[in-house]
């Protein structure tokens, strides 16, 4: 079984928790895109793991993890992260593998990233981690792949400054390096979990360009970034929050603050802990954007959805969603391509009655309050996509299935 998990909003949807929840069954968890700009928080009892590069499945001692060739790898961040999780009691040696086709992020990439951002007419809001520069050089055919480190002729042709930086990491990484496509082919009959980075609306092609990431966040990236073809994938599930958030610049059609509900934005941010794992930046909060969510379902051919952070609404009298966009006085349920149109959106909202109780201990859909079930039923009907998993709290245990995502339907 090959299961793909992607973000169905602007990232920060809770993918890390859901991958962790699903990874117990997986032989290998594969990261297929992005770099150290991603941030996943895993809560397991009294242990909290903050991951950026390493796939979330690392917390399961019986699972291996692979950084696919669509990932751009910062060696300093990688080993800092590995040392951190080892200090928390996780043994990773022999379990972390890196595709030899993956590209490197070097120190000068980060410097150039910040310099270019400072000169942009329309700043993107980059994390400054050098991700975009590494992808740009990759497309320009001027970057360095992991496998190139072991081509002595190529390696010796590099500037001394680059070799001085890479020398301490070259030997440490060597036992981890594999030919990703052949490695995955060798375990093709096992259960494999593919983990995306960021979210659909930050995808280079499908997102709100140019306010996007430089990698592929959509489901297609699971093939492009790993070497396992699209016909091998069995299920694609999209993770979304009960509301919307966005970090950095770019359009945000369902922005609560812009709609005049600034106090609600602050409340959601504090209850939901809506601050970036990587940057610590406060996230903009908005109503659940149904137009954008349906677009994510369409552009990823999602088999099902995963709803997270439902508990954030526990104490609220009412819950609003953005049901349509109003653009130039006309109502639409289509997600526009143009940034000017997205920036001009007036959210047309629909209000649901709140459930006003703690749902964090609930273990099945039927036990949710009627109001919460009505909210879920509405989302399914609007998107035409079933919700297979519901998360009602930060801990791994605060999650339940409505249908088994490891089963092909």
Secondary structure, DSSP 8 states (H G I E B T S, - for coil): -EEEEEESSSS-SSHHHHHHHHGGG-SEEEE-SB-TT--EEEEETTEEEEESSS-GGGGSTT-EEEE-TTBEE-HHHHHHHHHHHHHTT---TTTEEEETT-EE--HHHHHHHHHHHHH-SS-----SSSHHHHHHHHHTT---BGGGGG-HHHHHTS-HHHHHHHHHHHHHHHTTEE-HHHHHHHTTTS-EEEE--S-GGGSTTTSSTTSS-SS--STTHHHHTTS--GGG--EEEEEEESSEEE-SSS--TTBTTTTT-HHHHHHHHHHHT-B-TTT--B-EEE-EEHHHHHHHHHHHT-SEEEEE-GGGGTT-SEEEEEEEEEETTEEE-S--S-HHHHHT-EEEEEEEE---S--TT--SGGGS-HHHHHHHHHHHHHHT--EEEEE-SSSTTSEEESS-TTS--
